[in-house]
Amino acid sequence: MKVGDKVKWSSQAQGKWKTKEGVVTRIVPTGKLANLKPSNTCLPRDHESYVVKVGKKLYWPRVAALKLVEEAPCECVNWCRDGRDMSPHHPRCKHYTPDPPDPRYAVFGFLMWEMIRKLDEEFCWSEWSEEVLPIAQKAGLCKRVAYDPEKHGLMVDADKGDMIWFWGDEKTGGEA
């Protein structure tokens, strides 16, 4: 289990059984105490255990009694949303997709990575940069075509017949 997982368990107090459901807030390492307030009357456990929050109260239930109700959202979801590099999380992440739906993106990613490694800290780009577009072309994602306003839409920077970069398939549409 991990922090953020929703769990439930049943315990007995004064002859009555109660089922509690809450969220794992902390992992307690083997041999350590949970240190819950007001006092901790338990002994350290010989296995990893978990502090669970139910409402405003914290509990340190027996691991054997815990049942997973719902996994926490994957860490990569937050990393994506925050714009941080999520590549270290991919191999461990259930959202990791080693084979993209369109294999051209795998080729593009490999070629981009090679360029980034060569340029190191000097690398700065946008999807329309003159460094990126030839790589996308090698991967089969875009190409140079003669601009046709009827086919590609109106463009401020191009006249009919000028060579432009075109993403996608001209038959099904794309971006010029």
Secondary structure as UniProt FT lines:
FT   TURN            3..4
FT   STRAND          6..13
FT   TURN            14..15
FT   STRAND          16..28
FT   TURN            30..31
FT   STRAND          49..54
FT   TURN            55..56
FT   STRAND          57..59
FT   HELIX           63..65
FT   STRAND          67..70
FT   HELIX           75..82
FT   HELIX           87..92
FT   TURN            94..95
FT   HELIX           103..119
FT   HELIX           120..122
FT   TURN            127..128
FT   TURN            130..131
FT   HELIX           132..138
FT   TURN            139..140
FT   STRAND          142..146
FT   HELIX           149..152
FT   TURN            160..161
FT   STRAND          163..169
FT   TURN            170..172
FT   STRAND          173..175
//
